Amino acid sequence: MGAGTEPDGSSRSDEEWERFLRESVAGAADAPKEPSARARDVAKRLRAEPGRGSEGWRSYTPARPKRRTGWYVVGLLASLVLLVVALAPGWIVDLFAGADSQPSAAETARPTEAPPADAAQRPTMEEPFRGSPAARWASGAAGITVPKARAVGWMSAAEVERALASSRDFLVESGLDRGVLRGERPEKAIALINPHQKDVQDLLKTAFRTPSEKSDPLLLFSRFQPSRTHLVGDVVKTRGRLTYREGKRGALQVTADVTFVYPVTRADAGGDDDEIVRTIVRRELVLSWDDPDKVITEPGTFSIVSYKYDMTNGGCGAPTGYFTPPFGTDRRADESGTEVDPYDRSGPVGQGESSGDECRRATRS
């Protein structure tokens, strides 16, 4: 009997064909079966497409499950954050405080509310304004906003500009000059005051020799006694502005409203752990640049219309001509006075210390 032929033309051997016939007649369970015409056709097509030979016909390969690593990473990071907070809480406070320590924009109008509270942080010799709104304020003269000049009364715009600059110079010489802050006589500031203004000149003659409630140099100048108090660092923080309008007899009337923050410590201090107190003074001065044809004055000088100030952490009691910041037990003794937020510039300036022996107590410094 001839050999069988496969669809691709290949031939079976005589032995295989005889075994096939014999097992088919015997009905063997595992006897090879003759492939159907459909099966032979599929096999031929698959052999013609080698790339598909690895997959079964009408088969489905499920997608590989994704590894859920996201939640494990989140959990690990959260654990690390909790560990840092537990081991170094101060570092976390500094981190977030630094994020909120962007410099404050220049003040161009009276604010409507007090600045927000800061995280409670102890000032240091390296960072004496740490933990207070003043940390975001400008330093020195940069914190005093000067408006754009325009012609007013008897002055042209250029003359108004010079008068505004001199008005700010007075604030610098009276409240920021290092020599004046150490108790020296404020000669440069005094030179800007109209020498023909009798009441002010009388005050200046007696204030530095025999200070009194009505003749106290602190009414116009900031001074600390060097034998008692030492200024920390070279920076005084300021915030405020100048405004102007036409005054009496066509004069240029300039109003200054500025807060000064002075960090100080004991004169005999010598360590990083020494107590630091911030003396905070808010001053309002009204200055009149008079028309020399109408008022007796000298070129480049102004008359003082009014002066007043609020002060905290500057001492109480009889005037000495110096601010006397309270340290240690003295500071605790001052905590019976009227509470005031020295950083709140939304209201009007007061008249300095409270009446009698009562001190104004700062709710924050």
C-alpha positions as CSV (number, residue, x, y, z in Angstrom):
1,M,0.0,0.0,0.0
2,G,1.3,3.3,-0.9
3,A,2.3,5.8,1.8
4,G,-0.1,8.7,2.9
5,T,0.6,12.2,1.8
6,E,0.5,15.4,4.0
7,P,-1.0,18.7,2.8
8,D,2.5,20.2,2.4
9,G,3.5,17.3,0.1
10,S,5.5,15.3,2.7
11,S,5.0,11.5,2.9
12,R,4.5,9.3,5.8
13,S,6.6,6.0,6.0
14,D,5.0,2.6,5.3
15,E,5.6,1.6,8.9
16,E,3.7,4.6,10.3
17,W,0.8,4.1,7.9
18,E,0.4,0.4,8.8
19,R,0.6,1.3,12.5
20,F,-2.1,3.9,12.0
21,L,-4.5,1.4,10.2
22,R,-3.9,-1.3,12.8
23,E,-4.5,0.9,15.8
24,S,-7.6,2.5,14.2
25,V,-9.2,-1.0,13.7
26,A,-8.2,-2.0,17.2
27,G,-9.8,1.2,18.7
28,A,-6.8,2.2,20.8
29,A,-7.6,5.1,23.1
30,D,-4.3,6.9,22.3
31,A,-4.3,6.0,18.6
32,P,-3.3,8.9,16.5
33,K,-6.2,10.4,14.6
34,E,-6.3,11.6,11.0
35,P,-6.2,15.3,11.1
36,S,-9.3,17.0,9.6
37,A,-9.0,19.1,6.5
38,R,-9.7,22.3,8.6
39,A,-6.9,21.3,11.1
40,R,-4.5,20.6,8.3
41,D,-5.3,24.0,6.7
42,V,-4.7,25.9,10.0
43,A,-1.5,24.1,10.6
44,K,-0.2,25.0,7.1
45,R,-1.1,28.7,7.7
46,L,0.6,28.8,11.0
47,R,3.8,27.2,9.6
48,A,3.7,29.9,6.9
49,E,3.6,32.7,9.7
50,P,6.4,31.9,12.1
51,G,5.9,35.0,14.3
52,R,2.5,33.8,15.4
53,G,3.5,30.3,16.3
54,S,4.1,31.1,19.9
55,E,0.4,32.0,20.6
56,G,-2.5,29.7,20.6
57,W,-5.4,30.1,18.2
58,R,-8.1,32.2,19.7
59,S,-6.0,32.4,22.8
60,Y,-6.0,35.4,25.5
61,T,-3.0,36.6,27.4
62,P,-4.0,38.5,30.5
63,A,-2.3,41.8,31.2
64,R,0.5,41.7,33.8
65,P,-0.8,43.2,37.1
66,K,0.8,46.6,37.9
67,R,3.0,46.8,41.0
68,R,1.3,49.1,43.6
69,T,4.3,50.9,44.8
70,G,2.8,54.4,45.2
71,W,1.2,53.9,48.6
72,Y,4.4,52.3,49.9
73,V,6.4,55.4,48.9
74,V,3.9,57.8,50.5
75,G,3.9,55.8,53.7
76,L,7.7,55.8,53.9
77,L,7.9,59.6,53.3
78,A,5.2,60.3,56.0
79,S,7.2,58.2,58.5
80,L,10.3,60.1,57.7
81,V,8.5,63.5,58.3
82,L,7.2,62.3,61.6
83,L,10.6,61.2,62.7
84,V,12.1,64.6,61.8
85,V,9.4,66.5,63.7
86,A,10.0,64.3,66.7
87,L,13.8,64.7,66.7
88,A,14.1,68.4,65.5
89,P,10.9,70.4,66.1
90,G,12.7,73.7,66.2
91,W,14.1,73.1,62.7
92,I,10.6,72.6,61.4
93,V,9.4,75.8,63.0
94,D,12.3,77.7,61.5
95,L,11.6,76.1,58.1
96,F,8.0,77.3,58.0
97,A,8.7,80.6,59.5
98,G,11.3,81.2,56.8
99,A,8.6,80.5,54.2
100,D,6.5,83.3,55.6
101,S,9.4,85.7,56.0
102,Q,9.1,87.5,52.7
103,P,9.9,91.2,53.0
104,S,6.8,93.4,53.7
105,A,5.8,95.8,51.0
106,A,6.5,99.5,51.6
107,E,3.8,101.2,53.6
108,T,2.0,103.8,51.5
109,A,-1.2,104.2,53.6
110,R,-2.3,103.5,57.2
111,P,-2.9,99.8,57.5
112,T,-6.4,98.6,58.5
113,E,-5.3,95.9,60.9
114,A,-2.3,94.7,62.9
115,P,0.2,92.4,61.3
116,P,-0.5,88.7,61.9
117,A,1.1,86.9,64.8
118,D,4.4,85.1,64.2
119,A,5.5,81.8,65.5
120,A,6.9,82.1,69.0
121,Q,10.7,82.2,68.6
122,R,13.3,83.5,70.9
123,P,15.5,86.3,69.5
124,T,19.2,85.6,69.3
125,M,22.4,87.7,68.9
126,E,22.6,86.6,65.3
127,E,18.8,87.1,64.7
128,P,17.6,89.8,67.1
129,F,14.3,90.3,65.2
130,R,13.4,86.6,65.1
131,G,9.8,85.9,66.0
132,S,8.5,89.4,65.4
133,P,6.9,91.2,62.4
134,A,9.9,93.4,62.3
135,A,11.9,90.5,60.8
136,R,10.1,91.3,57.6
137,W,10.5,95.1,57.8
138,A,13.1,97.1,56.0
139,S,16.2,98.3,57.8
140,G,17.0,101.9,58.6
141,A,15.9,104.7,56.3
142,A,14.7,102.1,53.7
143,G,11.6,101.4,55.9
144,I,10.4,105.1,55.7
145,T,8.3,105.6,52.6
146,V,8.6,109.0,50.9
147,P,5.8,109.9,48.5
148,K,6.2,111.5,45.0
149,A,6.6,115.2,45.2
150,R,4.3,117.8,43.6
151,A,4.1,121.5,44.0
152,V,2.4,122.7,47.2
153,G,1.9,126.2,48.5
154,W,4.9,128.4,48.0
155,M,7.1,125.4,47.0
156,S,7.7,123.9,43.5
157,A,7.8,120.1,43.0
158,A,11.6,120.1,43.2
159,E,11.6,122.1,46.5
160,V,9.0,119.8,47.9
161,E,11.2,116.8,47.0
162,R,14.1,118.4,48.8
163,A,12.0,119.1,51.9
164,L,10.7,115.5,52.0
165,A,14.3,114.2,51.8
166,S,15.3,116.5,54.6
167,S,12.3,115.5,56.7
168,R,13.4,111.9,56.4
169,D,17.0,112.9,57.2
170,F,15.7,114.3,60.5
171,L,14.1,110.9,61.3
172,V,17.4,109.2,60.5
173,E,19.6,111.5,62.5
174,S,17.2,111.5,65.5
175,G,16.2,107.8,65.6
176,L,18.8,105.8,63.7
177,D,22.2,107.5,64.1
178,R,24.5,105.2,66.1
179,G,26.1,108.0,68.1
180,V,22.7,109.4,69.1
181,L,21.4,106.0,70.0
182,R,24.5,105.7,72.3
183,G,23.5,108.9,74.1
184,E,25.4,111.6,72.1
185,R,23.9,114.9,71.4
186,P,21.9,114.9,68.1
187,E,23.6,117.9,66.5
188,K,22.7,117.1,62.9
189,A,19.1,116.6,63.8
190,I,19.0,119.8,65.8
191,A,20.5,121.7,62.9
192,L,17.4,121.0,60.8
193,I,15.0,122.7,63.3
194,N,14.1,126.3,62.9
195,P,16.4,128.2,65.3
196,H,13.8,130.9,65.7
197,Q,11.2,128.5,67.1
198,K,11.4,129.5,70.7
199,D,9.4,126.8,72.5
200,V,11.3,124.0,70.8
201,Q,14.7,125.7,71.4
202,D,13.8,126.1,75.1
203,L,13.1,122.4,75.3
204,L,16.4,121.5,73.6
205,K,18.3,123.7,76.1
206,T,17.1,122.0,79.2
207,A,16.2,118.4,78.0
208,F,19.7,117.1,77.9
209,R,20.9,118.7,81.1
210,T,17.8,118.2,83.4
211,P,15.3,115.9,81.8
212,S,11.7,116.2,83.0
213,E,8.3,115.1,81.8
214,K,7.9,118.3,79.6
215,S,11.5,118.6,78.6
216,D,12.6,115.1,77.8
217,P,14.9,114.5,74.9
218,L,13.0,111.2,74.2
219,L,10.1,113.4,73.0
220,L,12.2,113.8,69.8
221,F,15.2,111.6,69.9
222,S,15.9,107.9,70.7
223,R,18.7,107.4,73.2
224,F,20.1,104.5,75.4
225,Q,22.5,104.8,78.2
226,P,25.7,103.0,77.1
227,S,26.7,102.1,80.7
228,R,23.4,100.2,81.1
229,T,22.2,99.1,77.6
230,H,23.9,97.7,74.5
231,L,22.4,97.7,71.0
232,V,22.4,94.3,69.4
233,G,23.8,94.3,65.9
234,D,24.0,97.2,63.5
235,V,20.4,97.2,62.3
236,V,17.3,99.0,63.5
237,K,14.1,97.9,61.8
238,T,11.6,100.6,60.7
239,R,8.2,100.9,59.1
240,G,6.3,104.0,58.3
241,R,5.7,106.8,55.8
242,L,5.7,110.5,55.1
243,T,2.6,112.4,53.9
244,Y,2.2,116.1,53.1
245,R,-0.3,118.8,52.4
246,E,-0.6,122.5,52.3
247,G,-0.5,124.0,55.8
248,K,-1.0,127.5,57.3
249,R,0.2,130.5,55.2
250,G,0.9,128.3,52.3
251,A,3.5,126.2,54.1
252,L,4.4,122.6,53.2
253,Q,3.2,120.5,56.2
254,V,4.9,117.1,56.4
255,T,3.6,114.4,58.7
256,A,5.9,111.5,59.7
257,D,4.4,108.3,61.2
258,V,7.2,105.8,61.8
259,T,7.8,102.8,64.1
260,F,11.4,102.0,65.2
261,V,12.4,98.6,66.7
262,Y,15.6,98.5,68.7
263,P,17.0,95.2,69.9
264,V,19.0,95.6,73.1
265,T,20.7,93.6,75.8
266,R,22.5,94.4,79.1
267,A,25.7,96.4,78.7
268,D,27.6,93.7,80.6
269,A,26.2,90.9,78.5
270,G,28.7,88.6,76.8
271,G,27.1,85.4,75.8
272,D,24.8,84.0,73.1
273,D,22.2,83.2,75.8
274,D,21.9,86.8,77.1
275,E,18.4,88.2,77.3
276,I,17.4,90.3,74.3
277,V,14.6,92.9,74.7
278,R,13.1,94.9,71.8
279,T,12.3,98.5,72.6
280,I,9.6,99.6,70.2
281,V,8.9,103.3,69.6
282,R,6.3,104.7,67.2
283,R,6.6,108.5,66.5
284,E,4.4,111.0,64.9
285,L,5.9,114.3,63.9
286,V,4.3,117.2,62.1
287,L,6.8,119.5,60.5
288,S,6.1,122.9,58.8
289,W,8.3,124.1,56.0
290,D,7.4,127.8,56.1
291,D,7.5,130.5,53.5
292,P,10.4,132.8,54.6
293,D,8.4,135.8,53.3
294,K,5.7,135.0,55.9
295,V,7.5,133.3,58.8
296,I,10.9,134.0,60.4
297,T,12.9,130.9,59.6
298,E,16.3,129.8,58.1
299,P,16.8,128.1,54.7
300,G,16.8,124.4,55.0
301,T,15.0,124.3,58.4
302,F,11.5,123.5,59.5
303,S,9.3,124.3,62.5
304,I,7.9,121.5,64.6
305,V,4.1,121.7,64.8
306,S,3.6,118.7,67.1
307,Y,5.2,115.6,68.4
308,K,4.0,112.5,70.2
309,Y,5.0,108.9,70.5
310,D,4.1,105.4,71.8
311,M,6.8,103.3,73.5
312,T,7.0,99.8,74.9
313,N,9.9,98.1,76.7
314,G,11.5,101.4,77.2
315,G,11.2,101.8,81.0
316,C,8.8,103.7,83.3
317,G,9.2,106.1,86.1
318,A,10.9,109.5,86.3
319,P,12.5,110.7,83.0
320,T,16.2,110.1,82.7
321,G,16.7,111.2,79.1
322,Y,17.3,107.6,78.1
323,F,15.2,104.6,77.3
324,T,15.7,102.1,80.1
325,P,14.6,98.6,78.8
326,P,13.5,96.2,81.6
327,F,15.5,93.0,81.9
328,G,14.9,90.0,84.1
329,T,12.8,90.8,87.3
330,D,12.4,94.4,86.2
331,R,10.6,93.2,83.1
332,R,8.2,91.0,85.0
333,A,7.4,94.0,87.3
334,D,6.3,96.0,84.3
335,E,3.6,93.4,83.4
336,S,0.8,95.2,85.3
337,G,0.3,98.0,82.8
338,T,-2.1,98.5,80.0
339,E,-1.7,96.0,77.2
340,V,-0.8,97.3,73.7
341,D,0.3,95.7,70.5
342,P,3.4,97.8,69.5
343,Y,3.2,96.5,65.9
344,D,-0.4,97.6,65.3
345,R,-0.2,100.7,63.2
346,S,-3.8,100.8,62.3
347,G,-4.8,103.3,65.0
348,P,-3.6,106.8,65.9
349,V,-0.4,107.4,67.8
350,G,-0.8,108.0,71.5
351,Q,1.0,110.3,73.9
352,G,3.9,108.2,75.0
353,E,3.7,106.4,78.4
354,S,0.5,105.9,80.3
355,S,-0.2,108.4,83.1
356,G,1.1,107.9,86.6
357,D,3.4,105.0,87.3
358,E,1.7,102.6,85.0
359,C,3.6,101.2,82.1
360,R,2.4,100.2,78.7
361,R,2.9,96.5,78.4
362,A,3.6,95.0,75.0
363,T,1.5,91.9,74.1
364,R,4.4,90.9,71.8
365,S,7.8,92.3,71.1
